Structures are given as structure tokens and as C-alpha cells.
Amino acid sequence: MKKVITGLICGLMLFISCPAALAYNPISLIINGNTINMDVQPQIIDGRVMVPARFVAEGLGATVQWDAAQNAVIITSGNTTQSVAPPASTTTPTVPTGNE
């Protein structure tokens, strides 16, 4: 009887853990119908999806450069250039949206 109860408990634990394993959905980046393969996986931080800017910009046809003197990323697309540098109080870069 002990073996039956032990087997039942083990089977129940295995059955309960399956949905958690199947719930994992990696984040994929799709631009214009093309899936972009990234070296670094996107992360969810405080409910926001953070993706590497280089892969997004290059996927949209822009070029990305690093300006070490200004500690800034420069993204150029056609005639438009955007420079993104971290604020002095943090190490997380922010991009102005024009609404501020």
C-alpha cells in the first residue's frame, strides 16, 4: 500500500509540474515578417520588454555606432540620426519620445 501511495504522489507531482514547464515562451523579435536572431535574449524588467537596440535598429535597416567619447549610441536611418546616452544619474539609457 505504501508503494501505491508513493507512486500516486510522485505521479501527481509530475503531472502538476508539466504546465509550468510548458508555459515558458521565449520572446522573439519579428520585423517585417522576418524573425531576428539575437545573441542576447530580450528580458522583461518591471513589466517592460527590453531588447538589444542594435538588433532592432539593424533589423529596421539602420546603422548603429558607439561614440566612446560621449558614451553614447548613435543610430542612423536615412537622413535621421538619433544619439542615445545614459543620464548622469543612472546607467540605463533612455530615449526621448518627444512627449516630454
PyMOL CGO cylinders between C-alpha atoms (Angstrom):
from pymol import cmd
from pymol.cgo import CYLINDER

trace = [
    CYLINDER, 0.00, 0.00, 0.00, 2.89, 2.37, 0.74, 0.3, 1, 1, 1, 1, 1, 1,
    CYLINDER, 2.89, 2.37, 0.74, 4.26, 1.82, -2.76, 0.3, 1, 1, 1, 1, 1, 1,
    CYLINDER, 4.26, 1.82, -2.76, 0.90, 2.67, -4.31, 0.3, 1, 1, 1, 1, 1, 1,
    CYLINDER, 0.90, 2.67, -4.31, 0.57, 5.89, -2.31, 0.3, 1, 1, 1, 1, 1, 1,
    CYLINDER, 0.57, 5.89, -2.31, 4.19, 6.86, -3.03, 0.3, 1, 1, 1, 1, 1, 1,
    CYLINDER, 4.19, 6.86, -3.03, 3.68, 6.19, -6.74, 0.3, 1, 1, 1, 1, 1, 1,
    CYLINDER, 3.68, 6.19, -6.74, 0.46, 8.18, -6.73, 0.3, 1, 1, 1, 1, 1, 1,
    CYLINDER, 0.46, 8.18, -6.73, 2.13, 11.15, -5.03, 0.3, 1, 1, 1, 1, 1, 1,
    CYLINDER, 2.13, 11.15, -5.03, 5.10, 11.04, -7.46, 0.3, 1, 1, 1, 1, 1, 1,
    CYLINDER, 5.10, 11.04, -7.46, 2.76, 10.84, -10.44, 0.3, 1, 1, 1, 1, 1, 1,
    CYLINDER, 2.76, 10.84, -10.44, 0.65, 13.71, -9.14, 0.3, 1, 1, 1, 1, 1, 1,
    CYLINDER, 0.65, 13.71, -9.14, 3.72, 15.89, -8.58, 0.3, 1, 1, 1, 1, 1, 1,
    CYLINDER, 3.72, 15.89, -8.58, 4.94, 15.13, -12.09, 0.3, 1, 1, 1, 1, 1, 1,
    CYLINDER, 4.94, 15.13, -12.09, 1.52, 15.91, -13.57, 0.3, 1, 1, 1, 1, 1, 1,
    CYLINDER, 1.52, 15.91, -13.57, 1.23, 19.21, -11.68, 0.3, 1, 1, 1, 1, 1, 1,
    CYLINDER, 1.23, 19.21, -11.68, 4.69, 20.42, -12.79, 0.3, 1, 1, 1, 1, 1, 1,
    CYLINDER, 4.69, 20.42, -12.79, 4.05, 19.89, -16.54, 0.3, 1, 1, 1, 1, 1, 1,
    CYLINDER, 4.05, 19.89, -16.54, 2.01, 23.09, -17.17, 0.3, 1, 1, 1, 1, 1, 1,
    CYLINDER, 2.01, 23.09, -17.17, 4.75, 25.22, -15.62, 0.3, 1, 1, 1, 1, 1, 1,
    CYLINDER, 4.75, 25.22, -15.62, 7.34, 23.74, -17.97, 0.3, 1, 1, 1, 1, 1, 1,
    CYLINDER, 7.34, 23.74, -17.97, 5.09, 24.19, -20.99, 0.3, 1, 1, 1, 1, 1, 1,
    CYLINDER, 5.09, 24.19, -20.99, 4.27, 27.81, -20.07, 0.3, 1, 1, 1, 1, 1, 1,
    CYLINDER, 4.27, 27.81, -20.07, 7.78, 29.05, -20.98, 0.3, 1, 1, 1, 1, 1, 1,
    CYLINDER, 7.78, 29.05, -20.98, 7.52, 31.11, -24.18, 0.3, 1, 1, 1, 1, 1, 1,
    CYLINDER, 7.52, 31.11, -24.18, 10.77, 32.73, -25.29, 0.3, 1, 1, 1, 1, 1, 1,
    CYLINDER, 10.77, 32.73, -25.29, 10.41, 36.25, -26.64, 0.3, 1, 1, 1, 1, 1, 1,
    CYLINDER, 10.41, 36.25, -26.64, 11.09, 36.50, -30.36, 0.3, 1, 1, 1, 1, 1, 1,
    CYLINDER, 11.09, 36.50, -30.36, 11.67, 39.65, -32.40, 0.3, 1, 1, 1, 1, 1, 1,
    CYLINDER, 11.67, 39.65, -32.40, 9.84, 39.78, -35.73, 0.3, 1, 1, 1, 1, 1, 1,
    CYLINDER, 9.84, 39.78, -35.73, 10.39, 42.78, -38.02, 0.3, 1, 1, 1, 1, 1, 1,
    CYLINDER, 10.39, 42.78, -38.02, 8.51, 42.96, -41.34, 0.3, 1, 1, 1, 1, 1, 1,
    CYLINDER, 8.51, 42.96, -41.34, 7.75, 39.25, -41.12, 0.3, 1, 1, 1, 1, 1, 1,
    CYLINDER, 7.75, 39.25, -41.12, 11.39, 38.25, -40.55, 0.3, 1, 1, 1, 1, 1, 1,
    CYLINDER, 11.39, 38.25, -40.55, 12.46, 36.71, -37.25, 0.3, 1, 1, 1, 1, 1, 1,
    CYLINDER, 12.46, 36.71, -37.25, 15.61, 38.39, -35.93, 0.3, 1, 1, 1, 1, 1, 1,
    CYLINDER, 15.61, 38.39, -35.93, 18.06, 36.09, -34.15, 0.3, 1, 1, 1, 1, 1, 1,
    CYLINDER, 18.06, 36.09, -34.15, 19.71, 37.83, -31.23, 0.3, 1, 1, 1, 1, 1, 1,
    CYLINDER, 19.71, 37.83, -31.23, 22.83, 36.92, -29.25, 0.3, 1, 1, 1, 1, 1, 1,
    CYLINDER, 22.83, 36.92, -29.25, 21.19, 38.23, -26.08, 0.3, 1, 1, 1, 1, 1, 1,
    CYLINDER, 21.19, 38.23, -26.08, 17.61, 37.25, -25.27, 0.3, 1, 1, 1, 1, 1, 1,
    CYLINDER, 17.61, 37.25, -25.27, 15.09, 40.00, -24.51, 0.3, 1, 1, 1, 1, 1, 1,
    CYLINDER, 15.09, 40.00, -24.51, 14.23, 40.37, -20.84, 0.3, 1, 1, 1, 1, 1, 1,
    CYLINDER, 14.23, 40.37, -20.84, 11.11, 41.51, -19.05, 0.3, 1, 1, 1, 1, 1, 1,
    CYLINDER, 11.11, 41.51, -19.05, 12.01, 44.14, -16.43, 0.3, 1, 1, 1, 1, 1, 1,
    CYLINDER, 12.01, 44.14, -16.43, 9.23, 45.81, -14.43, 0.3, 1, 1, 1, 1, 1, 1,
    CYLINDER, 9.23, 45.81, -14.43, 6.64, 44.66, -16.98, 0.3, 1, 1, 1, 1, 1, 1,
    CYLINDER, 6.64, 44.66, -16.98, 8.56, 46.08, -19.97, 0.3, 1, 1, 1, 1, 1, 1,
    CYLINDER, 8.56, 46.08, -19.97, 10.31, 44.03, -22.63, 0.3, 1, 1, 1, 1, 1, 1,
    CYLINDER, 10.31, 44.03, -22.63, 13.92, 45.13, -23.04, 0.3, 1, 1, 1, 1, 1, 1,
    CYLINDER, 13.92, 45.13, -23.04, 15.53, 44.18, -26.35, 0.3, 1, 1, 1, 1, 1, 1,
    CYLINDER, 15.53, 44.18, -26.35, 19.04, 44.89, -27.62, 0.3, 1, 1, 1, 1, 1, 1,
    CYLINDER, 19.04, 44.89, -27.62, 18.81, 48.17, -29.57, 0.3, 1, 1, 1, 1, 1, 1,
    CYLINDER, 18.81, 48.17, -29.57, 21.39, 47.07, -32.15, 0.3, 1, 1, 1, 1, 1, 1,
    CYLINDER, 21.39, 47.07, -32.15, 19.26, 44.15, -33.37, 0.3, 1, 1, 1, 1, 1, 1,
    CYLINDER, 19.26, 44.15, -33.37, 16.11, 46.25, -33.59, 0.3, 1, 1, 1, 1, 1, 1,
    CYLINDER, 16.11, 46.25, -33.59, 17.84, 49.14, -35.39, 0.3, 1, 1, 1, 1, 1, 1,
    CYLINDER, 17.84, 49.14, -35.39, 19.70, 46.89, -37.84, 0.3, 1, 1, 1, 1, 1, 1,
    CYLINDER, 19.70, 46.89, -37.84, 16.51, 44.89, -38.43, 0.3, 1, 1, 1, 1, 1, 1,
    CYLINDER, 16.51, 44.89, -38.43, 14.87, 48.16, -39.50, 0.3, 1, 1, 1, 1, 1, 1,
    CYLINDER, 14.87, 48.16, -39.50, 17.76, 48.97, -41.85, 0.3, 1, 1, 1, 1, 1, 1,
    CYLINDER, 17.76, 48.97, -41.85, 19.54, 51.50, -39.63, 0.3, 1, 1, 1, 1, 1, 1,
    CYLINDER, 19.54, 51.50, -39.63, 23.23, 51.58, -38.72, 0.3, 1, 1, 1, 1, 1, 1,
    CYLINDER, 23.23, 51.58, -38.72, 24.47, 51.58, -35.14, 0.3, 1, 1, 1, 1, 1, 1,
    CYLINDER, 24.47, 51.58, -35.14, 27.72, 53.11, -33.91, 0.3, 1, 1, 1, 1, 1, 1,
    CYLINDER, 27.72, 53.11, -33.91, 29.29, 53.60, -30.48, 0.3, 1, 1, 1, 1, 1, 1,
    CYLINDER, 29.29, 53.60, -30.48, 30.74, 57.02, -29.58, 0.3, 1, 1, 1, 1, 1, 1,
    CYLINDER, 30.74, 57.02, -29.58, 33.12, 56.31, -26.70, 0.3, 1, 1, 1, 1, 1, 1,
    CYLINDER, 33.12, 56.31, -26.70, 33.96, 60.00, -26.21, 0.3, 1, 1, 1, 1, 1, 1,
    CYLINDER, 33.96, 60.00, -26.21, 30.32, 60.86, -25.46, 0.3, 1, 1, 1, 1, 1, 1,
    CYLINDER, 30.32, 60.86, -25.46, 29.44, 57.44, -24.01, 0.3, 1, 1, 1, 1, 1, 1,
    CYLINDER, 29.44, 57.44, -24.01, 26.53, 57.30, -26.47, 0.3, 1, 1, 1, 1, 1, 1,
    CYLINDER, 26.53, 57.30, -26.47, 24.97, 55.06, -29.08, 0.3, 1, 1, 1, 1, 1, 1,
    CYLINDER, 24.97, 55.06, -29.08, 24.35, 56.69, -32.47, 0.3, 1, 1, 1, 1, 1, 1,
    CYLINDER, 24.35, 56.69, -32.47, 21.59, 55.20, -34.63, 0.3, 1, 1, 1, 1, 1, 1,
    CYLINDER, 21.59, 55.20, -34.63, 21.32, 56.42, -38.24, 0.3, 1, 1, 1, 1, 1, 1,
    CYLINDER, 21.32, 56.42, -38.24, 18.50, 55.63, -40.65, 0.3, 1, 1, 1, 1, 1, 1,
    CYLINDER, 18.50, 55.63, -40.65, 18.48, 57.51, -43.94, 0.3, 1, 1, 1, 1, 1, 1,
    CYLINDER, 18.48, 57.51, -43.94, 18.79, 61.22, -43.12, 0.3, 1, 1, 1, 1, 1, 1,
    CYLINDER, 18.79, 61.22, -43.12, 17.78, 60.77, -39.46, 0.3, 1, 1, 1, 1, 1, 1,
    CYLINDER, 17.78, 60.77, -39.46, 20.34, 60.37, -36.68, 0.3, 1, 1, 1, 1, 1, 1,
    CYLINDER, 20.34, 60.37, -36.68, 19.50, 59.72, -33.03, 0.3, 1, 1, 1, 1, 1, 1,
    CYLINDER, 19.50, 59.72, -33.03, 22.09, 59.80, -30.26, 0.3, 1, 1, 1, 1, 1, 1,
    CYLINDER, 22.09, 59.80, -30.26, 21.22, 57.95, -27.05, 0.3, 1, 1, 1, 1, 1, 1,
    CYLINDER, 21.22, 57.95, -27.05, 23.29, 58.43, -23.91, 0.3, 1, 1, 1, 1, 1, 1,
    CYLINDER, 23.29, 58.43, -23.91, 22.54, 57.40, -20.34, 0.3, 1, 1, 1, 1, 1, 1,
    CYLINDER, 22.54, 57.40, -20.34, 21.53, 60.20, -17.97, 0.3, 1, 1, 1, 1, 1, 1,
    CYLINDER, 21.53, 60.20, -17.97, 24.14, 61.20, -15.39, 0.3, 1, 1, 1, 1, 1, 1,
    CYLINDER, 24.14, 61.20, -15.39, 22.15, 59.64, -12.54, 0.3, 1, 1, 1, 1, 1, 1,
    CYLINDER, 22.15, 59.64, -12.54, 21.72, 56.14, -13.98, 0.3, 1, 1, 1, 1, 1, 1,
    CYLINDER, 21.72, 56.14, -13.98, 23.39, 53.55, -16.19, 0.3, 1, 1, 1, 1, 1, 1,
    CYLINDER, 23.39, 53.55, -16.19, 20.19, 52.66, -18.07, 0.3, 1, 1, 1, 1, 1, 1,
    CYLINDER, 20.19, 52.66, -18.07, 19.95, 54.55, -21.40, 0.3, 1, 1, 1, 1, 1, 1,
    CYLINDER, 19.95, 54.55, -21.40, 16.67, 56.27, -22.16, 0.3, 1, 1, 1, 1, 1, 1,
    CYLINDER, 16.67, 56.27, -22.16, 15.37, 57.52, -25.48, 0.3, 1, 1, 1, 1, 1, 1,
    CYLINDER, 15.37, 57.52, -25.48, 13.36, 60.77, -25.54, 0.3, 1, 1, 1, 1, 1, 1,
    CYLINDER, 13.36, 60.77, -25.54, 9.95, 60.22, -27.12, 0.3, 1, 1, 1, 1, 1, 1,
    CYLINDER, 9.95, 60.22, -27.12, 9.12, 63.85, -27.88, 0.3, 1, 1, 1, 1, 1, 1,
    CYLINDER, 9.12, 63.85, -27.88, 6.27, 63.83, -25.35, 0.3, 1, 1, 1, 1, 1, 1,
    CYLINDER, 6.27, 63.83, -25.35, 8.44, 65.13, -22.53, 0.3, 1, 1, 1, 1, 1, 1,
]
cmd.load_cgo(trace, "trace")
